């Protein structure tokens, strides 16, 4: 979760159609500010500002999922190699969280995540990972 605009807008819109929808916010495990932790350095660009952003409201999310930079980077590389989806680390973090949720909820659940960034701005960083 970066500035909270996407999660807030999507949550509000989706809940108008189905009150049972659960919303999960993703934050860097190295900087779990929304979960009440301390800010810290991480390399998941576009998320984890290190403070609670103005658009954030605790009621937006039913759950906060922490994902490490290492897991986010690994997933962004996996998405490129295995799925031909060229996405950045924040998308990698979202997919990690979605897969964790899928494991918890089982095969009957429908899980949707947002692929919020392209990998174009990460080329130099991903190639050295």
Backbone as XML, in Angstrom:
<?xml version="1.0"?>
<chain id="A" units="angstrom">
  <residue number="1" name="UNK">
    <atom name="N" x="0.824" y="-1.163" z="0.000"/>
    <atom name="CA" x="0.000" y="0.000" z="0.000"/>
    <atom name="C" x="0.876" y="1.237" z="0.000"/>
  </residue>
  <residue number="2" name="UNK">
    <atom name="N" x="0.651" y="2.093" z="-0.953"/>
    <atom name="CA" x="1.428" y="3.314" z="-1.055"/>
    <atom name="C" x="0.681" y="4.495" z="-0.465"/>
  </residue>
  <residue number="3" name="UNK">
    <atom name="N" x="0.049" y="5.280" z="-1.329"/>
    <atom name="CA" x="-0.677" y="6.454" z="-0.874"/>
    <atom name="C" x="-2.083" y="6.176" z="-0.392"/>
  </residue>
  <residue number="4" name="UNK">
    <atom name="N" x="-2.539" y="4.957" z="-0.520"/>
    <atom name="CA" x="-3.846" y="4.463" z="-0.067"/>
    <atom name="C" x="-4.994" y="4.786" z="-1.008"/>
  </residue>
  <residue number="5" name="UNK">
    <atom name="N" x="-4.740" y="5.523" z="-2.080"/>
    <atom name="CA" x="-5.820" y="5.870" z="-3.003"/>
    <atom name="C" x="-6.409" y="4.665" z="-3.714"/>
  </residue>
  <residue number="6" name="UNK">
    <atom name="N" x="-5.563" y="3.793" z="-4.235"/>
    <atom name="CA" x="-6.063" y="2.628" z="-4.973"/>
    <atom name="C" x="-6.821" y="1.667" z="-4.064"/>
  </residue>
  <residue number="7" name="UNK">
    <atom name="N" x="-6.249" y="1.360" z="-2.906"/>
    <atom name="CA" x="-6.918" y="0.406" z="-2.028"/>
    <atom name="C" x="-8.220" y="0.995" z="-1.492"/>
  </residue>
  <residue number="8" name="UNK">
    <atom name="N" x="-8.216" y="2.258" z="-1.169"/>
    <atom name="CA" x="-9.421" y="2.885" z="-0.632"/>
    <atom name="C" x="-10.525" y="2.944" z="-1.683"/>
  </residue>
  <residue number="9" name="UNK">
    <atom name="N" x="-10.193" y="3.402" z="-2.884"/>
    <atom name="CA" x="-11.189" y="3.492" z="-3.953"/>
    <atom name="C" x="-11.746" y="2.138" z="-4.340"/>
  </residue>
  <residue number="10" name="UNK">
    <atom name="N" x="-10.856" y="1.150" z="-4.480"/>
    <atom name="CA" x="-11.319" y="-0.193" z="-4.829"/>
    <atom name="C" x="-12.155" y="-0.800" z="-3.715"/>
  </residue>
  <residue number="11" name="UNK">
    <atom name="N" x="-11.723" y="-0.632" z="-2.476"/>
    <atom name="CA" x="-12.468" y="-1.190" z="-1.341"/>
    <atom name="C" x="-13.871" y="-0.590" z="-1.267"/>
  </residue>
  <residue number="12" name="UNK">
    <atom name="N" x="-13.954" y="0.712" z="-1.378"/>
    <atom name="CA" x="-15.264" y="1.358" z="-1.296"/>
    <atom name="C" x="-16.176" y="0.915" z="-2.438"/>
  </residue>
  <residue number="13" name="UNK">
    <atom name="N" x="-15.624" y="0.861" z="-3.649"/>
    <atom name="CA" x="-16.428" y="0.437" z="-4.798"/>
    <atom name="C" x="-16.871" y="-1.013" z="-4.712"/>
  </residue>
  <residue number="14" name="UNK">
    <atom name="N" x="-15.954" y="-1.892" z="-4.349"/>
    <atom name="CA" x="-16.294" y="-3.318" z="-4.261"/>
    <atom name="C" x="-17.288" y="-3.600" z="-3.146"/>
  </residue>
  <residue number="15" name="UNK">
    <atom name="N" x="-17.124" y="-2.933" z="-2.027"/>
    <atom name="CA" x="-18.041" y="-3.171" z="-0.888"/>
    <atom name="C" x="-19.459" y="-2.681" z="-1.176"/>
  </residue>
  <residue number="16" name="UNK">
    <atom name="N" x="-19.602" y="-1.742" z="-2.092"/>
    <atom name="CA" x="-20.953" y="-1.324" z="-2.493"/>
    <atom name="C" x="-21.680" y="-2.468" z="-3.185"/>
  </residue>
  <residue number="17" name="UNK">
    <atom name="N" x="-20.929" y="-3.347" z="-3.838"/>
    <atom name="CA" x="-21.525" y="-4.476" z="-4.561"/>
    <atom name="C" x="-21.643" y="-5.726" z="-3.708"/>
  </residue>
  <residue number="18" name="UNK">
    <atom name="N" x="-20.734" y="-5.878" z="-2.750"/>
    <atom name="CA" x="-20.747" y="-7.091" z="-1.926"/>
    <atom name="C" x="-20.104" y="-6.783" z="-0.577"/>
  </residue>
  <residue number="19" name="UNK">
    <atom name="N" x="-20.912" y="-6.732" z="0.452"/>
    <atom name="CA" x="-20.431" y="-6.395" z="1.803"/>
    <atom name="C" x="-19.521" y="-7.481" z="2.379"/>
  </residue>
  <residue number="20" name="UNK">
    <atom name="N" x="-19.531" y="-8.679" z="1.797"/>
    <atom name="CA" x="-18.722" y="-9.786" z="2.313"/>
    <atom name="C" x="-17.273" y="-9.766" z="1.832"/>
  </residue>
  <residue number="21" name="UNK">
    <atom name="N" x="-16.962" y="-8.897" z="0.884"/>
    <atom name="CA" x="-15.598" y="-8.826" z="0.346"/>
    <atom name="C" x="-14.626" y="-8.449" z="1.453"/>
  </residue>
  <residue number="22" name="UNK">
    <atom name="N" x="-13.513" y="-9.174" z="1.499"/>
    <atom name="CA" x="-12.454" y="-8.865" z="2.460"/>
    <atom name="C" x="-11.334" y="-8.145" z="1.727"/>
  </residue>
  <residue number="23" name="UNK">
    <atom name="N" x="-10.831" y="-7.090" z="2.340"/>
    <atom name="CA" x="-9.757" y="-6.295" z="1.756"/>
    <atom name="C" x="-8.503" y="-6.497" z="2.596"/>
  </residue>
  <residue number="24" name="UNK">
    <atom name="N" x="-7.387" y="-6.792" z="1.906"/>
    <atom name="CA" x="-6.108" y="-7.002" z="2.583"/>
    <atom name="C" x="-5.119" y="-5.955" z="2.077"/>
  </residue>
  <residue number="25" name="UNK">
    <atom name="N" x="-4.543" y="-5.219" z="3.004"/>
    <atom name="CA" x="-3.497" y="-4.251" z="2.660"/>
    <atom name="C" x="-2.144" y="-4.921" z="2.850"/>
  </residue>
  <residue number="26" name="UNK">
    <atom name="N" x="-1.210" y="-4.603" z="1.982"/>
    <atom name="CA" x="0.129" y="-5.191" z="2.035"/>
    <atom name="C" x="1.120" y="-4.095" z="2.408"/>
  </residue>
  <residue number="27" name="UNK">
    <atom name="N" x="1.997" y="-4.410" z="3.359"/>
    <atom name="CA" x="3.038" y="-3.468" z="3.751"/>
    <atom name="C" x="4.355" y="-4.219" z="3.917"/>
  </residue>
  <residue number="28" name="UNK">
    <atom name="N" x="5.480" y="-3.515" z="3.771"/>
    <atom name="CA" x="6.787" y="-4.160" z="3.928"/>
    <atom name="C" x="6.981" y="-4.651" z="5.368"/>
  </residue>
  <residue number="29" name="UNK">
    <atom name="N" x="7.451" y="-5.870" z="5.527"/>
    <atom name="CA" x="7.699" y="-6.380" z="6.873"/>
    <atom name="C" x="8.824" y="-5.610" z="7.556"/>
  </residue>
  <residue number="30" name="UNK">
    <atom name="N" x="9.673" y="-4.971" z="6.772"/>
    <atom name="CA" x="10.772" y="-4.179" z="7.330"/>
    <atom name="C" x="10.295" y="-2.818" z="7.848"/>
  </residue>
  <residue number="31" name="UNK">
    <atom name="N" x="9.064" y="-2.428" z="7.498"/>
    <atom name="CA" x="8.521" y="-1.127" z="7.896"/>
    <atom name="C" x="7.017" y="-1.253" z="8.140"/>
  </residue>
  <residue number="32" name="UNK">
    <atom name="N" x="6.617" y="-1.997" z="9.157"/>
    <atom name="CA" x="5.198" y="-2.306" z="9.384"/>
    <atom name="C" x="4.434" y="-1.217" z="10.145"/>
  </residue>
  <residue number="33" name="UNK">
    <atom name="N" x="4.461" y="-0.016" z="9.642"/>
    <atom name="CA" x="3.878" y="1.139" z="10.327"/>
    <atom name="C" x="2.364" y="0.980" z="10.516"/>
  </residue>
  <residue number="34" name="UNK">
    <atom name="N" x="1.668" y="0.493" z="9.498"/>
    <atom name="CA" x="0.212" y="0.353" z="9.606"/>
    <atom name="C" x="-0.176" y="-0.690" z="10.642"/>
  </residue>
  <residue number="35" name="UNK">
    <atom name="N" x="0.704" y="-1.644" z="10.869"/>
    <atom name="CA" x="0.466" y="-2.689" z="11.874"/>
    <atom name="C" x="0.901" y="-2.245" z="13.266"/>
  </residue>
  <residue number="36" name="UNK">
    <atom name="N" x="1.355" y="-1.010" z="13.390"/>
    <atom name="CA" x="1.783" y="-0.495" z="14.683"/>
    <atom name="C" x="3.269" y="-0.616" z="14.946"/>
  </residue>
  <residue number="37" name="UNK">
    <atom name="N" x="4.019" y="-1.070" z="13.942"/>
    <atom name="CA" x="5.464" y="-1.214" z="14.093"/>
    <atom name="C" x="6.212" y="0.067" z="13.764"/>
  </residue>
  <residue number="38" name="UNK">
    <atom name="N" x="7.509" y="-0.057" z="13.800"/>
    <atom name="CA" x="8.378" y="1.090" z="13.532"/>
    <atom name="C" x="8.738" y="1.167" z="12.049"/>
  </residue>
  <residue number="39" name="UNK">
    <atom name="N" x="8.932" y="2.376" z="11.543"/>
    <atom name="CA" x="9.381" y="2.511" z="10.153"/>
    <atom name="C" x="10.799" y="1.979" z="9.996"/>
  </residue>
  <residue number="40" name="UNK">
    <atom name="N" x="11.080" y="1.450" z="8.827"/>
    <atom name="CA" x="12.412" y="0.931" z="8.564"/>
    <atom name="C" x="12.713" y="0.939" z="7.082"/>
  </residue>
  <residue number="41" name="UNK">
    <atom name="N" x="13.961" y="0.692" z="6.765"/>
    <atom name="CA" x="14.398" y="0.668" z="5.363"/>
    <atom name="C" x="13.921" y="-0.608" z="4.682"/>
  </residue>
  <residue number="42" name="UNK">
    <atom name="N" x="13.463" y="-0.456" z="3.455"/>
    <atom name="CA" x="13.047" y="-1.593" z="2.627"/>
    <atom name="C" x="13.232" y="-1.183" z="1.175"/>
  </residue>
  <residue number="43" name="UNK">
    <atom name="N" x="13.090" y="-2.135" z="0.261"/>
    <atom name="CA" x="13.286" y="-1.829" z="-1.156"/>
    <atom name="C" x="12.085" y="-2.230" z="-2.005"/>
  </residue>
  <residue number="44" name="UNK">
    <atom name="N" x="10.897" y="-2.138" z="-1.415"/>
    <atom name="CA" x="9.668" y="-2.347" z="-2.183"/>
    <atom name="C" x="9.185" y="-0.948" z="-2.559"/>
  </residue>
  <residue number="45" name="UNK">
    <atom name="N" x="9.546" y="-0.532" z="-3.758"/>
    <atom name="CA" x="9.287" y="0.853" z="-4.158"/>
    <atom name="C" x="7.799" y="1.130" z="-4.320"/>
  </residue>
  <residue number="46" name="UNK">
    <atom name="N" x="7.411" y="2.326" z="-3.876"/>
    <atom name="CA" x="6.032" y="2.766" z="-4.022"/>
    <atom name="C" x="5.132" y="2.408" z="-2.853"/>
  </residue>
  <residue number="47" name="UNK">
    <atom name="N" x="5.646" y="1.685" z="-1.884"/>
    <atom name="CA" x="4.846" y="1.304" z="-0.716"/>
    <atom name="C" x="5.645" y="1.558" z="0.557"/>
  </residue>
  <residue number="48" name="UNK">
    <atom name="N" x="4.977" y="1.473" z="1.688"/>
    <atom name="CA" x="5.681" y="1.572" z="2.962"/>
    <atom name="C" x="6.380" y="2.900" z="3.147"/>
  </residue>
  <residue number="49" name="UNK">
    <atom name="N" x="5.605" y="3.976" z="3.178"/>
    <atom name="CA" x="6.164" y="5.324" z="3.262"/>
    <atom name="C" x="6.902" y="5.596" z="4.574"/>
  </residue>
  <residue number="50" name="UNK">
    <atom name="N" x="6.682" y="4.764" z="5.569"/>
    <atom name="CA" x="7.331" y="4.986" z="6.855"/>
    <atom name="C" x="6.491" y="5.821" z="7.804"/>
  </residue>
  <residue number="51" name="UNK">
    <atom name="N" x="5.295" y="6.193" z="7.360"/>
    <atom name="CA" x="4.343" y="6.926" z="8.190"/>
    <atom name="C" x="2.946" y="6.581" z="7.687"/>
  </residue>
  <residue number="52" name="UNK">
    <atom name="N" x="1.930" y="6.898" z="8.465"/>
    <atom name="CA" x="0.555" y="6.642" z="8.045"/>
    <atom name="C" x="0.142" y="7.759" z="7.088"/>
  </residue>
  <residue number="53" name="UNK">
    <atom name="N" x="-0.135" y="7.386" z="5.851"/>
    <atom name="CA" x="-0.467" y="8.375" z="4.817"/>
    <atom name="C" x="-1.861" y="8.958" z="5.066"/>
  </residue>
  <residue number="54" name="UNK">
    <atom name="N" x="-2.113" y="10.210" z="4.636"/>
    <atom name="CA" x="-3.377" y="10.888" z="4.943"/>
    <atom name="C" x="-4.645" y="10.159" z="4.477"/>
  </residue>
  <residue number="55" name="UNK">
    <atom name="N" x="-4.608" y="9.465" z="3.334"/>
    <atom name="CA" x="-5.809" y="8.782" z="2.841"/>
    <atom name="C" x="-6.113" y="7.470" z="3.567"/>
  </residue>
  <residue number="56" name="UNK">
    <atom name="N" x="-5.165" y="6.972" z="4.351"/>
    <atom name="CA" x="-5.356" y="5.695" z="5.028"/>
    <atom name="C" x="-6.373" y="5.821" z="6.159"/>
  </residue>
  <residue number="57" name="UNK">
    <atom name="N" x="-7.272" y="4.854" z="6.212"/>
    <atom name="CA" x="-8.200" y="4.686" z="7.323"/>
    <atom name="C" x="-8.143" y="3.217" z="7.713"/>
  </residue>
  <residue number="58" name="UNK">
    <atom name="N" x="-8.007" y="2.939" z="8.984"/>
    <atom name="CA" x="-7.872" y="1.558" z="9.453"/>
    <atom name="C" x="-9.036" y="0.687" z="8.987"/>
  </residue>
  <residue number="59" name="UNK">
    <atom name="N" x="-10.217" y="1.282" z="8.831"/>
    <atom name="CA" x="-11.406" y="0.514" z="8.434"/>
    <atom name="C" x="-11.360" y="0.048" z="6.978"/>
  </residue>
  <residue number="60" name="UNK">
    <atom name="N" x="-10.416" y="0.532" z="6.200"/>
    <atom name="CA" x="-10.314" y="0.127" z="4.794"/>
    <atom name="C" x="-10.009" y="-1.364" z="4.694"/>
  </residue>
  <residue number="61" name="UNK">
    <atom name="N" x="-9.070" y="-1.829" z="5.482"/>
    <atom name="CA" x="-8.598" y="-3.212" z="5.359"/>
    <atom name="C" x="-9.125" y="-4.090" z="6.486"/>
  </residue>
  <residue number="62" name="UNK">
    <atom name="N" x="-9.457" y="-5.306" z="6.129"/>
    <atom name="CA" x="-9.850" y="-6.308" z="7.112"/>
    <atom name="C" x="-8.618" y="-6.986" z="7.702"/>
  </residue>
  <residue number="63" name="UNK">
    <atom name="N" x="-7.512" y="-6.877" z="6.971"/>
    <atom name="CA" x="-6.276" y="-7.536" z="7.398"/>
    <atom name="C" x="-5.087" y="-6.786" z="6.801"/>
  </residue>
  <residue number="64" name="UNK">
    <atom name="N" x="-3.990" y="-6.768" z="7.530"/>
    <atom name="CA" x="-2.724" y="-6.222" z="7.031"/>
    <atom name="C" x="-1.758" y="-7.381" z="6.873"/>
  </residue>
  <residue number="65" name="UNK">
    <atom name="N" x="-1.187" y="-7.515" z="5.713"/>
    <atom name="CA" x="-0.231" y="-8.600" z="5.439"/>
    <atom name="C" x="1.145" y="-7.990" z="5.218"/>
  </residue>
  <residue number="66" name="UNK">
    <atom name="N" x="2.112" y="-8.490" z="5.950"/>
    <atom name="CA" x="3.482" y="-8.013" z="5.797"/>
    <atom name="C" x="4.247" y="-8.932" z="4.856"/>
  </residue>
  <residue number="67" name="UNK">
    <atom name="N" x="4.980" y="-8.319" z="3.935"/>
    <atom name="CA" x="5.789" y="-9.057" z="2.959"/>
    <atom name="C" x="7.191" y="-8.452" z="2.964"/>
  </residue>
  <residue number="68" name="UNK">
    <atom name="N" x="8.197" y="-9.292" z="3.002"/>
    <atom name="CA" x="9.580" y="-8.816" z="3.007"/>
    <atom name="C" x="10.017" y="-8.379" z="1.614"/>
  </residue>
  <residue number="69" name="UNK">
    <atom name="N" x="11.011" y="-7.514" z="1.584"/>
    <atom name="CA" x="11.601" y="-7.098" z="0.315"/>
    <atom name="C" x="12.106" y="-8.319" z="-0.449"/>
  </residue>
  <residue number="70" name="UNK">
    <atom name="N" x="12.763" y="-9.225" z="0.254"/>
    <atom name="CA" x="13.304" y="-10.428" z="-0.386"/>
    <atom name="C" x="12.207" y="-11.219" z="-1.085"/>
  </residue>
  <residue number="71" name="UNK">
    <atom name="N" x="11.071" y="-11.421" z="-0.418"/>
    <atom name="CA" x="9.969" y="-12.167" z="-1.026"/>
    <atom name="C" x="9.342" y="-11.405" z="-2.192"/>
  </residue>
  <residue number="72" name="UNK">
    <atom name="N" x="9.232" y="-10.083" z="-2.062"/>
    <atom name="CA" x="8.650" y="-9.268" z="-3.131"/>
    <atom name="C" x="9.515" y="-9.288" z="-4.384"/>
  </residue>
  <residue number="73" name="UNK">
    <atom name="N" x="10.822" y="-9.159" z="-4.207"/>
    <atom name="CA" x="11.740" y="-9.190" z="-5.344"/>
    <atom name="C" x="11.711" y="-10.579" z="-6.007"/>
  </residue>
  <residue number="74" name="UNK">
    <atom name="N" x="11.760" y="-11.616" z="-5.194"/>
    <atom name="CA" x="11.735" y="-12.986" z="-5.732"/>
    <atom name="C" x="10.463" y="-13.220" z="-6.543"/>
  </residue>
  <residue number="75" name="UNK">
    <atom name="N" x="9.334" y="-12.725" z="-6.057"/>
    <atom name="CA" x="8.077" y="-12.922" z="-6.789"/>
    <atom name="C" x="8.055" y="-12.111" z="-8.067"/>
  </residue>
  <residue number="76" name="UNK">
    <atom name="N" x="8.570" y="-10.894" z="-8.056"/>
    <atom name="CA" x="8.566" y="-10.110" z="-9.292"/>
    <atom name="C" x="9.420" y="-10.789" z="-10.366"/>
  </residue>
  <residue number="77" name="UNK">
    <atom name="N" x="10.527" y="-11.379" z="-9.957"/>
    <atom name="CA" x="11.358" y="-12.136" z="-10.908"/>
    <atom name="C" x="10.638" y="-13.398" z="-11.380"/>
  </residue>
  <residue number="78" name="UNK">
    <atom name="N" x="9.974" y="-14.080" z="-10.465"/>
    <atom name="CA" x="9.221" y="-15.297" z="-10.817"/>
    <atom name="C" x="8.091" y="-14.966" z="-11.802"/>
  </residue>
  <residue number="79" name="UNK">
    <atom name="N" x="7.385" y="-13.861" z="-11.557"/>
    <atom name="CA" x="6.308" y="-13.467" z="-12.470"/>
    <atom name="C" x="6.850" y="-13.237" z="-13.877"/>
  </residue>
  <residue number="80" name="UNK">
    <atom name="N" x="8.017" y="-12.632" z="-13.984"/>
    <atom name="CA" x="8.617" y="-12.391" z="-15.296"/>
    <atom name="C" x="9.026" y="-13.702" z="-15.963"/>
  </residue>
  <residue number="81" name="UNK">
    <atom name="N" x="9.696" y="-14.555" z="-15.210"/>
    <atom name="CA" x="10.210" y="-15.816" z="-15.786"/>
    <atom name="C" x="9.118" y="-16.821" z="-16.125"/>
  </residue>
  <residue number="82" name="UNK">
    <atom name="N" x="8.178" y="-16.997" z="-15.200"/>
    <atom name="CA" x="7.203" y="-18.079" z="-15.344"/>
    <atom name="C" x="5.872" y="-17.657" z="-15.962"/>
  </residue>
  <residue number="83" name="UNK">
    <atom name="N" x="5.503" y="-16.385" z="-15.806"/>
    <atom name="CA" x="4.183" y="-15.952" z="-16.266"/>
    <atom name="C" x="4.247" y="-14.879" z="-17.347"/>
  </residue>
  <residue number="84" name="UNK">
    <atom name="N" x="5.449" y="-14.430" z="-17.701"/>
    <atom name="CA" x="5.643" y="-13.354" z="-18.678"/>
    <atom name="C" x="4.929" y="-12.072" z="-18.266"/>
  </residue>
  <residue number="85" name="UNK">
    <atom name="N" x="4.889" y="-11.831" z="-16.961"/>
    <atom name="CA" x="4.312" y="-10.609" z="-16.410"/>
    <atom name="C" x="5.448" y="-9.769" z="-15.855"/>
  </residue>
  <residue number="86" name="UNK">
    <atom name="N" x="5.716" y="-8.664" z="-16.511"/>
    <atom name="CA" x="6.843" y="-7.824" z="-16.142"/>
    <atom name="C" x="6.365" y="-6.767" z="-15.162"/>
  </residue>
  <residue number="87" name="UNK">
    <atom name="N" x="6.524" y="-7.049" z="-13.892"/>
    <atom name="CA" x="5.988" y="-6.187" z="-12.840"/>
    <atom name="C" x="7.075" y="-5.839" z="-11.839"/>
  </residue>
  <residue number="88" name="UNK">
    <atom name="N" x="6.829" y="-4.786" z="-11.091"/>
    <atom name="CA" x="7.791" y="-4.347" z="-10.091"/>
    <atom name="C" x="7.603" y="-5.030" z="-8.748"/>
  </residue>
  <residue number="89" name="UNK">
    <atom name="N" x="8.351" y="-4.555" z="-7.791"/>
    <atom name="CA" x="8.377" y="-5.201" z="-6.484"/>
    <atom name="C" x="7.087" y="-5.026" z="-5.699"/>
  </residue>
  <residue number="90" name="UNK">
    <atom name="N" x="6.371" y="-3.926" z="-5.886"/>
    <atom name="CA" x="5.107" y="-3.780" z="-5.160"/>
    <atom name="C" x="4.078" y="-4.782" z="-5.668"/>
  </residue>
  <residue number="91" name="UNK">
    <atom name="N" x="4.085" y="-5.052" z="-6.966"/>
    <atom name="CA" x="3.222" y="-6.112" z="-7.484"/>
    <atom name="C" x="3.675" y="-7.464" z="-6.953"/>
  </residue>
  <residue number="92" name="UNK">
    <atom name="N" x="4.980" y="-7.684" z="-6.894"/>
    <atom name="CA" x="5.492" y="-8.927" z="-6.311"/>
    <atom name="C" x="4.981" y="-9.121" z="-4.895"/>
  </residue>
  <residue number="93" name="UNK">
    <atom name="N" x="4.993" y="-8.057" z="-4.098"/>
    <atom name="CA" x="4.491" y="-8.126" z="-2.725"/>
    <atom name="C" x="2.997" y="-8.457" z="-2.708"/>
  </residue>
  <residue number="94" name="UNK">
    <atom name="N" x="2.226" y="-7.840" z="-3.594"/>
    <atom name="CA" x="0.796" y="-8.118" z="-3.657"/>
    <atom name="C" x="0.520" y="-9.575" z="-4.009"/>
  </residue>
  <residue number="95" name="UNK">
    <atom name="N" x="1.271" y="-10.121" z="-4.946"/>
    <atom name="CA" x="1.063" y="-11.512" z="-5.349"/>
    <atom name="C" x="1.463" y="-12.471" z="-4.224"/>
  </residue>
  <residue number="96" name="UNK">
    <atom name="N" x="2.548" y="-12.171" z="-3.519"/>
    <atom name="CA" x="2.935" y="-12.988" z="-2.355"/>
    <atom name="C" x="1.783" y="-13.019" z="-1.353"/>
  </residue>
  <residue number="97" name="UNK">
    <atom name="N" x="1.226" y="-11.860" z="-1.042"/>
    <atom name="CA" x="0.121" y="-11.784" z="-0.086"/>
    <atom name="C" x="-1.106" y="-12.534" z="-0.599"/>
  </residue>
  <residue number="98" name="UNK">
    <atom name="N" x="-1.397" y="-12.417" z="-1.891"/>
    <atom name="CA" x="-2.551" y="-13.113" z="-2.472"/>
    <atom name="C" x="-2.382" y="-14.627" z="-2.399"/>
  </residue>
  <residue number="99" name="UNK">
    <atom name="N" x="-1.168" y="-15.110" z="-2.658"/>
    <atom name="CA" x="-0.919" y="-16.557" z="-2.577"/>
    <atom name="C" x="-1.026" y="-17.061" z="-1.139"/>
  </residue>
  <residue number="100" name="UNK">
    <atom name="N" x="-0.563" y="-16.284" z="-0.202"/>
    <atom name="CA" x="-0.711" y="-16.663" z="1.214"/>
    <atom name="C" x="-2.190" y="-16.764" z="1.582"/>
  </residue>
  <residue number="101" name="UNK">
    <atom name="N" x="-2.967" y="-15.788" z="1.145"/>
    <atom name="CA" x="-4.392" y="-15.785" z="1.421"/>
    <atom name="C" x="-5.072" y="-16.989" z="0.763"/>
  </residue>
  <residue number="102" name="UNK">
    <atom name="N" x="-4.658" y="-17.307" z="-0.458"/>
    <atom name="CA" x="-5.220" y="-18.466" z="-1.156"/>
    <atom name="C" x="-4.954" y="-19.755" z="-0.390"/>
  </residue>
  <residue number="103" name="UNK">
    <atom name="N" x="-3.777" y="-19.885" z="0.171"/>
    <atom name="CA" x="-3.457" y="-21.072" z="0.990"/>
    <atom name="C" x="-4.379" y="-21.158" z="2.195"/>
  </residue>
  <residue number="104" name="UNK">
    <atom name="N" x="-4.660" y="-20.024" z="2.822"/>
    <atom name="CA" x="-5.513" y="-20.003" z="4.003"/>
    <atom name="C" x="-6.970" y="-20.317" z="3.671"/>
  </residue>
  <residue number="105" name="UNK">
    <atom name="N" x="-7.468" y="-19.757" z="2.576"/>
    <atom name="CA" x="-8.887" y="-19.857" z="2.256"/>
    <atom name="C" x="-9.251" y="-21.095" z="1.451"/>
  </residue>
  <residue number="106" name="UNK">
    <atom name="N" x="-8.300" y="-21.674" z="0.752"/>
    <atom name="CA" x="-8.565" y="-22.902" z="0.003"/>
    <atom name="C" x="-9.039" y="-22.664" z="-1.417"/>
  </residue>
  <residue number="107" name="UNK">
    <atom name="N" x="-9.226" y="-23.763" z="-2.156"/>
    <atom name="CA" x="-9.503" y="-23.686" z="-3.594"/>
    <atom name="C" x="-10.867" y="-23.108" z="-3.963"/>
  </residue>
  <residue number="108" name="UNK">
    <atom name="N" x="-11.806" y="-23.056" z="-3.043"/>
    <atom name="CA" x="-13.129" y="-22.517" z="-3.373"/>
    <atom name="C" x="-13.154" y="-20.986" z="-3.357"/>
  </residue>
  <residue number="109" name="UNK">
    <atom name="N" x="-12.129" y="-20.362" z="-2.807"/>
    <atom name="CA" x="-12.097" y="-18.907" z="-2.682"/>
    <atom name="C" x="-11.685" y="-18.244" z="-3.993"/>
  </residue>
  <residue number="110" name="UNK">
    <atom name="N" x="-12.176" y="-17.049" z="-4.199"/>
    <atom name="CA" x="-11.747" y="-16.213" z="-5.319"/>
    <atom name="C" x="-10.915" y="-15.079" z="-4.735"/>
  </residue>
  <residue number="111" name="UNK">
    <atom name="N" x="-9.703" y="-14.946" z="-5.229"/>
    <atom name="CA" x="-8.785" y="-13.929" z="-4.729"/>
    <atom name="C" x="-8.348" y="-13.064" z="-5.899"/>
  </residue>
  <residue number="112" name="UNK">
    <atom name="N" x="-8.382" y="-11.775" z="-5.693"/>
    <atom name="CA" x="-8.000" y="-10.816" z="-6.721"/>
    <atom name="C" x="-6.940" y="-9.902" z="-6.124"/>
  </residue>
  <residue number="113" name="UNK">
    <atom name="N" x="-5.929" y="-9.580" z="-6.901"/>
    <atom name="CA" x="-4.947" y="-8.596" z="-6.458"/>
    <atom name="C" x="-4.726" y="-7.574" z="-7.562"/>
  </residue>
  <residue number="114" name="UNK">
    <atom name="N" x="-4.109" y="-6.493" z="-7.200"/>
    <atom name="CA" x="-3.822" y="-5.431" z="-8.163"/>
    <atom name="C" x="-2.349" y="-5.499" z="-8.543"/>
  </residue>
  <residue number="115" name="UNK">
    <atom name="N" x="-2.110" y="-5.552" z="-9.835"/>
    <atom name="CA" x="-0.741" y="-5.469" z="-10.345"/>
    <atom name="C" x="-0.513" y="-3.995" z="-10.644"/>
  </residue>
  <residue number="116" name="UNK">
    <atom name="N" x="0.112" y="-3.317" z="-9.695"/>
    <atom name="CA" x="0.118" y="-1.860" z="-9.669"/>
    <atom name="C" x="1.299" y="-1.197" z="-10.355"/>
  </residue>
  <residue number="117" name="UNK">
    <atom name="N" x="2.238" y="-1.957" z="-10.841"/>
    <atom name="CA" x="3.391" y="-1.321" z="-11.469"/>
    <atom name="C" x="3.984" y="-2.218" z="-12.542"/>
  </residue>
  <residue number="118" name="UNK">
    <atom name="N" x="4.650" y="-1.576" z="-13.466"/>
    <atom name="CA" x="5.368" y="-2.299" z="-14.507"/>
    <atom name="C" x="6.812" y="-2.483" z="-14.052"/>
  </residue>
  <residue number="119" name="UNK">
    <atom name="N" x="7.491" y="-3.399" z="-14.650"/>
    <atom name="CA" x="8.885" y="-3.624" z="-14.293"/>
    <atom name="C" x="9.858" y="-2.699" z="-15.004"/>
  </residue>
  <residue number="120" name="UNK">
    <atom name="N" x="9.367" y="-1.838" z="-15.882"/>
    <atom name="CA" x="10.260" y="-1.004" z="-16.689"/>
    <atom name="C" x="11.221" y="-0.160" z="-15.851"/>
  </residue>
  <residue number="121" name="UNK">
    <atom name="N" x="10.747" y="0.441" z="-14.792"/>
    <atom name="CA" x="11.625" y="1.311" z="-14.004"/>
    <atom name="C" x="12.569" y="0.533" z="-13.108"/>
  </residue>
  <residue number="122" name="UNK">
    <atom name="N" x="12.434" y="-0.783" z="-13.086"/>
    <atom name="CA" x="13.250" y="-1.628" z="-12.214"/>
    <atom name="C" x="14.305" y="-2.420" z="-12.980"/>
  </residue>
  <residue number="123" name="UNK">
    <atom name="N" x="14.416" y="-2.215" z="-14.269"/>
    <atom name="CA" x="15.308" y="-3.038" z="-15.093"/>
    <atom name="C" x="16.704" y="-3.182" z="-14.510"/>
  </residue>
  <residue number="124" name="UNK">
    <atom name="N" x="17.325" y="-2.115" z="-14.149"/>
    <atom name="CA" x="18.699" y="-2.193" z="-13.642"/>
    <atom name="C" x="18.756" y="-2.895" z="-12.297"/>
  </residue>
  <residue number="125" name="UNK">
    <atom name="N" x="17.730" y="-2.741" z="-11.472"/>
    <atom name="CA" x="17.712" y="-3.354" z="-10.165"/>
    <atom name="C" x="17.406" y="-4.851" z="-10.245"/>
  </residue>
  <residue number="126" name="UNK">
    <atom name="N" x="16.444" y="-5.226" z="-11.096"/>
    <atom name="CA" x="16.071" y="-6.629" z="-11.202"/>
    <atom name="C" x="17.147" y="-7.458" z="-11.888"/>
  </residue>
  <residue number="127" name="UNK">
    <atom name="N" x="17.832" y="-6.872" z="-12.826"/>
    <atom name="CA" x="18.848" y="-7.646" z="-13.541"/>
    <atom name="C" x="20.026" y="-8.006" z="-12.633"/>
  </residue>
  <residue number="128" name="UNK">
    <atom name="N" x="20.243" y="-7.231" z="-11.583"/>
    <atom name="CA" x="21.337" y="-7.538" z="-10.665"/>
    <atom name="C" x="20.882" y="-8.365" z="-9.476"/>
  </residue>
  <residue number="129" name="UNK">
    <atom name="N" x="19.586" y="-8.645" z="-9.381"/>
    <atom name="CA" x="19.061" y="-9.417" z="-8.241"/>
    <atom name="C" x="19.346" y="-10.882" z="-8.380"/>
  </residue>
</chain>
